[in-house]
Amino acid sequence: MSMLSIGVMVVAVIGMLVGLSKQKAGAAWGKPVAIACIIVALGVALLNIGQTVTGNDGNTAGVVKAEMYYQKVGGKKLGMYLAEKFPGSKVLVITEPTMGAAASTPNNTIEGLKEGFGTSITVVDVVSPDIPKELKGKFSAEMPPAEMAGGEGMEEMLPPLEYWFTGPVLDKLLGKYEGKFDMVVTTIGLPQNGLKNCKKLWKVKPKVAIANGSIYEYKGLFLQKYIAAAVTYNPGAKYDDDTPPKDLDAAFDKRFLLVTMENVNDIAAKHGDIFKK
């Protein structure tokens, strides 16, 4: 693969991750941007099929594979922290609903979480909130044709979270597991503009951790020890085609920050744009 192709792939992957992050933070434009970047990445991959990306240290590693590795690292680091701080917890992991081929694709963040939990934390279940019936299928027409997307399994598009992931939707999900968990780890953040309506969440008061999703408005919840920890992108993150560090901490620090109840003030002072002022 040429350096130009590598550069395009890296930019596309970064755009995909940023788009999904913004979508989960409530930006309506996030998902279309992510989809466009996926299409670009798939197009480059098809043009360079059979080839791989070689990092500067001589090790072979595909750019996309490296990005998925970083997602697993982020999950594992959070899992290890929670296992150390709250051993014996029973956790409900919340993830985004999937359709088509994506439904059978492993979630690297959740795989990392489970590795980090080890035997110290029990995963009660990995669940997705129910999409309201009136929205199902509404967005499938907005998805580019499969031939444009570069393959199968992209024929359907899920409604963006900001359209339907509300406090009552989360409450309904948590209600199905009432009494069975004392920790919630979400890979889709918390409901936008609906946290105050999460009656079940406030009543049960489980420990909450955010493996993926916006923390911009939640500094106060860290200080109140309501949110125990969260993984967020490091503003100084380095994106390149180097083989990812094998050392867990080195790989994590290259991309992420672990925000906790203990270090939230230090993180806010050092990275002023992470939290709302």
Secondary structure, 3 states (H helix, E strand, C coil): CCHHHHHHHHHHHHHHHHHHHHHHCCCCCHHHHHHHHHHHHHHHHHHCCCCCCECCCCCECCHHHHHHHHHHHHHHHHHHHHHHHCCCCEEEEECCCCCHHHHHCCCHHHHHHHHHHCCCCEEEEEECCCCCCCCCCCCHHHCCCHHHHCCCCCCCCCCCHHHHCCHHHHHHHHHCCCCCCCEEEECCCCCCCCHHHCHHHHHHCCEEEECCCCCCCCHHHHHCCCEEEEEEECCCCCCCCCCCCCCHHHHHHHHEEEEECCCHHHHHHHCCCCCCC
